Amino acid sequence: MTSRTQNQDVEALKEELASLRTDVASLVEAMKSQQTASGASDNMQSEEGGNEQWNELKARIEEARQQSEQISREVSEEVRKHPLASIAIAFGIGYLASKIIK
């Protein structure tokens, strides 16, 4: 690459960077004006909606935790009932995993 081409590339990058700065500044201003226009009551509603979503998320996480504990208990019971089959299955899974990884 010649120094002239490098200089042209650097100048093009500088122009693109300046354009990006302008675009980002415009986006920030648009977001600020939108937030101001929405008003305080909208902010309160969105906070309440966020709390509802948070509570729903926590409930789903708790439900998933309970289900995983139940599945874990069931698997443990099956392993106790059929120890040799469990060993064979574990060996098979390990063998397949080693083949896939290689």
C-alpha positions in Angstrom: 0.0 0.0 0.0 1.4 3.4 -0.9 1.4 6.3 1.6 -1.0 8.2 -0.7 -3.6 5.3 -0.5 -3.0 5.1 3.3 -3.6 8.8 3.6 -6.8 8.6 1.5 -8.0 5.7 3.7 -7.3 7.7 6.9 -9.1 10.7 5.5 -12.1 8.5 4.6 -12.1 7.0 8.1 -12.0 10.5 9.6 -15.0 11.6 7.5 -17.0 8.5 8.4 -16.1 9.0 12.1 -17.3 12.6 12.0 -20.5 11.4 10.3 -21.1 8.8 13.0 -20.6 11.4 15.7 -23.2 13.6 14.1 -25.6 10.6 13.8 -25.1 9.6 17.4 -25.6 13.1 18.6 -28.9 13.3 16.6 -30.1 10.1 18.1 -29.3 11.2 21.7 -31.2 14.5 21.1 -34.2 12.6 19.6 -34.3 10.3 22.6 -34.1 13.2 25.0 -36.9 15.0 23.3 -39.1 11.8 23.2 -38.5 11.2 26.9 -39.4 14.8 27.8 -42.5 14.7 25.5 -43.8 11.4 27.0 -44.4 13.0 30.4 -44.1 11.9 34.0 -47.3 9.8 33.9 -46.0 7.6 31.1 -42.8 7.1 33.1 -44.8 5.9 36.1 -46.8 3.5 34.0 -43.6 2.1 32.4 -42.1 1.6 35.8 -45.2 -0.2 37.0 -45.1 -2.3 33.9 -41.5 -3.0 34.5 -42.3 -4.2 38.0 -45.0 -6.5 36.7 -42.6 -7.9 34.2 -39.9 -8.4 36.9 -42.4 -10.2 39.1 -43.5 -12.4 36.3 -39.9 -13.2 35.4 -39.2 -14.1 39.1 -42.2 -16.4 39.2 -41.1 -18.1 36.0 -37.6 -18.6 37.3 -39.0 -20.1 40.5 -41.2 -22.4 38.5 -38.3 -23.5 36.4 -36.2 -24.1 39.6 -38.9 -26.3 41.0 -39.3 -28.3 37.8 -35.5 -28.8 37.6 -35.5 -30.1 41.2 -38.3 -32.5 40.4 -36.5 -33.8 37.4 -33.3 -34.2 39.4 -35.2 -36.2 42.0 -36.8 -38.4 39.3 -33.4 -39.0 37.6 -31.8 -39.9 40.9 -34.5 -42.4 41.6 -34.1 -44.0 38.2 -30.4 -44.2 38.7 -30.9 -46.0 42.1 -33.4 -48.4 40.5 -31.2 -49.3 37.5 -27.5 -48.6 38.3 -26.0 -50.7 35.6 -28.1 -49.2 32.9 -27.3 -45.8 34.2 -23.5 -46.5 34.0 -24.0 -47.8 30.4 -25.9 -44.7 29.4 -23.4 -42.4 31.0 -20.6 -44.3 29.2 -22.4 -44.0 25.9 -23.0 -40.3 26.3 -19.4 -39.7 27.1 -18.2 -41.8 24.2 -20.5 -39.8 21.8 -19.4 -36.5 23.2 -15.8 -37.4 22.8 -16.4 -38.4 19.1 -18.3 -35.1 18.5 -15.6 -33.0 20.1 -12.8 -34.6 18.0 
